[in-house]
Structure formats: C-alpha cells, structure tokens
Amino acid sequence: MKQPDPARKQALFDAEARISWVLAGLAGLIGAAAFMHTAGYFVTFMTGNTERAVLGYFHEESDMAAAAAALLAAFLSGVVVASWCRRHFWEGHPHGPTLLTTVSLAVAALTDLYLVSHDDDGTTIAFVPILFVAFGVGALNTSFVKDGEVSIPLSYVTGTVVKMGQGIERHLSGGDYADWLNYFLLYTAFALGALIGGLLSLAVPGWAMLIAAFLVCLLTTGYTYLHLDRHGPLEDA
C-alpha cells in the first residue's frame, strides 16, 4: 500500500476539511432535533421523503405522504435560494449558507414557541416549524461548491457511504488511505452530530429543541466566518 503524497495528506485535515466535519455534525444534530420530537419527519433524508410521498398513499397515510412532499419542496427551496444568494452575494463566502440556516432555525424556533404558547403541550414540535428547518438544511448543503456544483454534500450520507466504499476498494487495490478517510471522517461527523442531537433531546423538552439547534448553528456560523473565510479558500482568492 502506498502512502498519499504530502499535499493530498494535508488536504485531508485542512481548514475546509475541518469545517466540513463541523457542518456535517450540525446537519446531523439538526436532523435529530427534527426527528426526535416530531412524528418522525426527515429534514436530511430526501430519499426517504420521496418514498414516503409516493408510497404513503398505499398505506393509507396520505397526511404523511403530503408532509413528506412538503418537506422535499422546502429542502429544494433552501438549495435554490442559497445557490442564488451564493451567485449574487456570497461568492467565495462559505459562511453565507450557514447564516441562512441560522435564520431559518430562528424562524422555526419562534414559530414553534408561538404554537406552544397557544394550543400545544410543548412536548412535540409542530409540522410548520419543521418546514423552515428543512429549508435551512437544504441551504446548508450548498456550503461547499466547486465549478458551480456541490463538492461536499453535508447531509447526503448515502453518497458519502458509497464514495467511502469505493475508496476502500481502491485502497485495497493498491491505493492509499486518503481514498476513503475523508469520507469516513465526514460520515463520522454526521453520525456524531446525530448522537449529540439525540442526547440533547433527552435533556430538553420539545419546545426547547429548536432553540438549542439554533444556538448551535449560530455558534457554527460564527466559526465559519472567523475561521474558514480568513484561513481557508478566500486566502488564495
């Protein structure tokens, strides 16, 4: 087995790689926040939402099918809006999409608090706030773009696992560990974020879960602005 060249080895742990782990963890945490205190809505799993939207009617779950379709539309809207903002306002600024995600979570938390104050018991998160969360996760996935395309999909775990598997095969066939390690670290960060979100859901009530996710996202946005924009790709630009 050969060793990776120094430049490639350094890229595994550079500023962009580190922030990708942070944002993948954030996506996992947000997904856990939306899942644990709801009827089981997915804000990171668009494959599952697509299947629910199509197959829900076969199980006489038309409400869940419609909810899944709405979540898919909200996620897609987040991607479109964030991509448009990147093109016109945030070119080369990775903190832009995380800022949009932070605003989306703030709106979600405020909406949930409004619903709780009126006719909700506060133990679960209503559906409408989750639409804003899905929008924010869609925006978050545009954080890393190269040549107009997403280069690091933060919540697309299926693709990450497939690429990790291909990298393991290349390593076994004479490549090096750099073929799969970056995908493994990205996957681990997402799983760790989901774990933290799950543990957090045990410690806070439903009405406080989105507030906690918003605060974490706000700190992450500050980190991307102060760290990556000043020590990452913009330095070369």
C-alpha positions as a printed NumPy array, in Angstrom:
array([[  0.   ,   0.   ,   0.   ],
       [  1.422,   3.343,  -0.994],
       [  1.354,   6.459,   1.141],
       [ -0.544,   9.563,  -0.063],
       [  1.513,  12.458,  -1.344],
       [  2.08 ,  15.259,   1.21 ],
       [ -0.272,  17.739,  -0.481],
       [ -3.124,  15.258,  -0.558],
       [ -2.454,  14.218,   3.034],
       [ -2.536,  17.851,   4.151],
       [ -5.851,  18.382,   2.323],
       [ -7.43 ,  15.681,   4.494],
       [ -7.108,  17.926,   7.549],
       [ -7.02 ,  21.465,   6.136],
       [ -9.408,  24.279,   7.093],
       [-12.011,  23.284,   4.526],
       [-11.994,  19.662,   5.699],
       [-12.335,  20.687,   9.331],
       [-15.274,  22.967,   8.673],
       [-16.948,  20.232,   6.619],
       [-16.865,  17.981,   9.702],
       [-18.37 ,  20.743,  11.811],
       [-21.159,  21.413,   9.312],
       [-21.85 ,  17.703,   8.772],
       [-22.16 ,  17.34 ,  12.53 ],
       [-24.504,  20.334,  12.553],
       [-26.649,  18.7  ,   9.851],
       [-26.824,  15.516,  11.922],
       [-27.796,  17.441,  15.037],
       [-30.498,  19.413,  13.215],
       [-31.854,  16.204,  11.721],
       [-32.019,  14.645,  15.174],
       [-33.767,  17.725,  16.591],
       [-36.442,  17.492,  13.902],
       [-36.848,  13.728,  14.197],
       [-36.87 ,  13.1  ,  17.934],
       [-39.698,  15.444,  18.941],
       [-41.969,  15.072,  15.897],
       [-43.945,  12.325,  14.208],
       [-40.698,  11.203,  12.602],
       [-40.139,  13.831,   9.93 ],
       [-36.933,  13.732,   7.881],
       [-35.158,  17.021,   7.132],
       [-31.899,  15.466,   5.914],
       [-33.177,  12.29 ,   4.202],
       [-34.752,  13.309,   0.898],
       [-34.65 ,   9.727,  -0.399],
       [-36.914,   8.715,   2.476],
       [-39.2  ,  11.714,   1.916],
       [-39.539,  10.871,  -1.77 ],
       [-40.506,   7.284,  -0.987],
       [-42.937,   8.434,   1.699],
       [-44.502,  10.946,  -0.67 ],
       [-45.096,   8.207,  -3.243],
       [-45.781,   5.156,  -1.075],
       [-47.679,   6.785,   1.79 ],
       [-50.915,   6.554,  -0.166],
       [-50.518,   2.784,  -0.471],
       [-50.595,   2.512,   3.341],
       [-53.473,   4.982,   3.712],
       [-51.095,   7.55 ,   5.179],
       [-51.987,  10.435,   2.919],
       [-51.149,  13.017,   5.6  ],
       [-47.616,  11.675,   5.992],
       [-47.22 ,  11.488,   2.208],
       [-48.253,  15.121,   1.825],
       [-45.928,  16.137,   4.678],
       [-43.019,  14.329,   3.03 ],
       [-43.687,  16.099,  -0.277],
       [-43.816,  19.457,   1.515],
       [-40.514,  18.754,   3.293],
       [-38.918,  17.833,  -0.027],
       [-40.163,  21.085,  -1.559],
       [-38.873,  23.096,   1.417],
       [-35.446,  21.422,   1.215],
       [-35.254,  22.08 ,  -2.537],
       [-36.256,  25.708,  -1.983],
       [-33.432,  26.073,   0.512],
       [-30.938,  24.792,  -2.045],
       [-32.268,  27.116,  -4.764],
       [-32.346,  30.233,  -2.568],
       [-28.897,  29.591,  -1.075],
       [-27.431,  28.885,  -4.522],
       [-28.932,  32.121,  -5.852],
       [-27.51 ,  34.052,  -2.91 ],
       [-24.093,  32.468,  -3.456],
       [-24.123,  33.534,  -7.092],
       [-25.117,  37.128,  -6.392],
       [-23.982,  37.921,  -2.839],
       [-21.848,  35.184,  -1.246],
       [-19.363,  34.174,  -3.905],
       [-16.434,  32.615,  -2.093],
       [-18.022,  33.069,   1.347],
       [-18.789,  29.71 ,   2.983],
       [-20.479,  31.367,   5.954],
       [-23.361,  32.586,   3.776],
       [-25.359,  29.326,   3.681],
       [-24.822,  28.713,   7.392],
       [-26.149,  32.209,   8.065],
       [-29.278,  31.381,   6.066],
       [-29.622,  28.127,   8.014],
       [-29.31 ,  30.049,  11.278],
       [-32.069,  32.462,  10.227],
       [-34.264,  29.526,   9.18 ],
       [-33.806,  27.839,  12.553],
       [-34.574,  31.108,  14.33 ],
       [-37.839,  31.41 ,  12.392],
       [-38.609,  27.742,  13.12 ],
       [-37.972,  28.199,  16.85 ],
       [-40.09 ,  31.362,  17.039],
       [-42.912,  29.696,  15.105],
       [-42.802,  26.693,  17.415],
       [-42.843,  28.927,  20.501],
       [-45.868,  30.759,  19.114],
       [-47.717,  27.479,  18.564],
       [-46.745,  26.218,  22.018],
       [-47.997,  29.413,  23.663],
       [-51.415,  28.989,  22.054],
       [-52.575,  25.406,  21.882],
       [-49.658,  22.996,  22.14 ],
       [-48.386,  20.998,  25.097],
       [-44.745,  21.743,  24.24 ],
       [-43.629,  18.111,  24.192],
       [-43.58 ,  17.821,  20.401],
       [-42.564,  20.096,  17.547],
       [-45.343,  21.009,  15.116],
       [-45.017,  20.42 ,  11.392],
       [-44.851,  24.032,  10.19 ],
       [-41.591,  24.827,  12.036],
       [-40.052,  21.69 ,  10.542],
       [-40.609,  23.12 ,   7.069],
       [-38.305,  26.009,   7.972],
       [-35.791,  23.514,   9.352],
       [-35.834,  21.539,   6.079],
       [-35.304,  24.793,   4.175],
       [-32.291,  25.541,   6.36 ],
       [-30.761,  22.104,   5.861],
       [-31.154,  22.474,   2.097],
       [-29.317,  25.788,   2.288],
       [-26.594,  24.266,   4.461],
       [-25.817,  21.697,   1.773],
       [-24.603,  24.447,  -0.554],
       [-21.753,  25.399,   1.794],
       [-19.103,  23.791,  -0.437],
       [-19.343,  24.5  ,  -4.153],
       [-16.774,  23.9  ,  -6.867],
       [-17.344,  24.8  , -10.517],
       [-20.981,  25.536,  -9.751],
       [-21.671,  22.131,  -8.2  ],
       [-21.788,  20.976,  -4.583],
       [-18.421,  19.387,  -3.797],
       [-19.174,  18.202,  -0.249],
       [-22.833,  17.209,   0.319],
       [-23.17 ,  17.501,   4.078],
       [-26.353,  15.505,   4.677],
       [-26.192,  13.163,   1.679],
       [-24.998,  10.224,   3.758],
       [-25.86 ,   7.592,   1.128],
       [-23.478,   9.181,  -1.363],
       [-20.804,   9.563,   1.307],
       [-21.016,   5.872,   2.194],
       [-20.869,   4.854,  -1.475],
       [-17.771,   7.002,  -2.056],
       [-16.19 ,   5.664,   1.13 ],
       [-16.784,   2.115,  -0.076],
       [-15.216,   2.88 ,  -3.456],
       [-12.253,   4.465,  -1.694],
       [-11.76 ,   1.389,   0.491],
       [-11.707,  -0.767,  -2.63 ],
       [ -9.109,   1.496,  -4.263],
       [ -7.003,   1.332,  -1.096],
       [ -7.167,  -2.478,  -1.077],
       [ -6.234,  -2.5  ,  -4.76 ],
       [ -3.009,  -0.58 ,  -4.225],
       [ -4.18 ,   2.955,  -3.443],
       [ -3.772,   4.807,  -0.159],
       [ -5.914,   5.647,   2.847],
       [ -6.622,   9.111,   1.502],
       [ -9.01 ,   7.423,  -0.955],
       [-11.549,   6.825,   1.811],
       [-10.508,   8.587,   5.022],
       [-12.07 ,  11.944,   4.148],
       [-15.455,  10.3  ,   3.519],
       [-15.146,   8.298,   6.727],
       [-14.463,  11.448,   8.746],
       [-17.4  ,  13.239,   7.111],
       [-19.707,  10.305,   7.846],
       [-18.452,  10.05 ,  11.422],
       [-19.062,  13.76 ,  11.978],
       [-22.655,  13.449,  10.76 ],
       [-23.28 ,  10.401,  12.95 ],
       [-21.724,  12.146,  15.952],
       [-23.928,  15.176,  15.365],
       [-26.997,  12.931,  15.272],
       [-25.861,  11.267,  18.502],
       [-25.409,  14.632,  20.217],
       [-28.815,  15.711,  18.96 ],
       [-30.364,  12.523,  20.313],
       [-28.761,  13.022,  23.71 ],
       [-29.835,  16.65 ,  23.685],
       [-33.421,  15.599,  23.021],
       [-33.341,  13.601,  26.255],
       [-32.25 ,  16.64 ,  28.226],
       [-34.545,  19.349,  26.846],
       [-38.304,  19.408,  26.129],
       [-39.64 ,  19.601,  22.596],
       [-40.235,  23.351,  22.662],
       [-36.565,  23.978,  23.555],
       [-35.061,  21.617,  20.973],
       [-35.191,  24.049,  18.07 ],
       [-33.826,  26.82 ,  20.27 ],
       [-30.865,  24.6  ,  21.15 ],
       [-30.313,  23.767,  17.463],
       [-30.469,  27.475,  16.609],
       [-27.849,  28.36 ,  19.226],
       [-25.502,  25.628,  17.978],
       [-25.989,  26.815,  14.407],
       [-25.321,  30.413,  15.436],
       [-22.01 ,  29.413,  17.009],
       [-21.146,  27.382,  13.908],
       [-21.897,  30.348,  11.651],
       [-19.511,  32.472,  13.675],
       [-16.885,  29.766,  13.393],
       [-17.191,  29.53 ,   9.61 ],
       [-16.922,  33.293,   9.283],
       [-13.972,  33.761,  11.628],
       [-12.075,  30.595,  10.744],
       [-12.644,  29.419,   7.187],
       [-13.155,  32.765,   5.481],
       [ -9.881,  34.055,   6.967],
       [ -7.785,  30.904,   6.848],
       [ -9.288,  28.875,   4.01 ],
       [-10.033,  29.291,   0.306],
       [-10.515,  33.06 ,   0.481],
       [ -6.904,  33.487,   1.422],
       [ -5.939,  32.286,  -2.061],
       [ -8.663,  34.37 ,  -3.71 ]])
